[in-house]
Amino acid sequence: TLTHAQGWTFLSGVMCASAIWFFGITFFLQIFGSRFTPRVISWINIVCGAVIIAYGIKLLVQFFLIIAP
């Protein structure tokens, strides 16, 4: 567990990292957005969805391995 001061530092770091990430994505898309055709965006969505599904399956397997050793 974190102390009260460490908790605020951790929370501030998460908020700053999230803001930098989303502003960075917005900036990147503003500069290079015209190069993304609907086909490219579709492939990006498919790849991202596959990664999320694979990670979810991994977490589910870990959960069941912990519950039923």
N, C-alpha and C positions, 0 to 999 in steps of 0.2 A: 504494500500500500504506500501511497505517497503522503507526505506531510501536507499541511494546508498550503504552505508556500510552494512546494513542489507541484502541487495540483494546479495552482494558478499558472505556474511556468509552463507546465505541460499543456494546459488548455490554451494558453496564448500561442504556443508553438503550433498546435493543431489548427487554430483559427488562422494564423498567418500563412501556414503552408497551404491551407485550403484556398485562401484568397489569392495567393500567388499562382496556384495551379489554375484556378478558373479564369483569372485575368490573363494568364499566359495562353490558355486555350483560346480565349476570345481574341486576343491580339494575333495569334497564329492564324485563326480562321479569317480574321479581317484582312490580313495580308495575302494569304494563299487560298481564300475561299472560292475564288473564281475558277481555280484549277480542279475543284472537286465536282465531278459530274455525278448524277444520280447513281450511276453504276458503281463508281468508286465509293460513294457513301454507303451503298448497299453492302459492298464487300467489307467495309470497315465495321458496319453493324453486325454482320455475320461473324467476323473474327472476334469482336468484343463479346458477343453473345456466347460463342463457344468457350471463350476463356472464363467467363462468369459461370457457365454451366459446369465446366470442368472443376473449377475451384469449389463450387457448391457440392459436387459429388465427392470431392476429396474431404471436405469438412464433414459431410454426412457419414462417410466411411470411418473417419476418425471418431466421430461421436459414437457409432455403434461398436467400435472396437473398445472404447472406454467403458460403455455401459455393459457389454457382455464379453468379459475377458475370456 
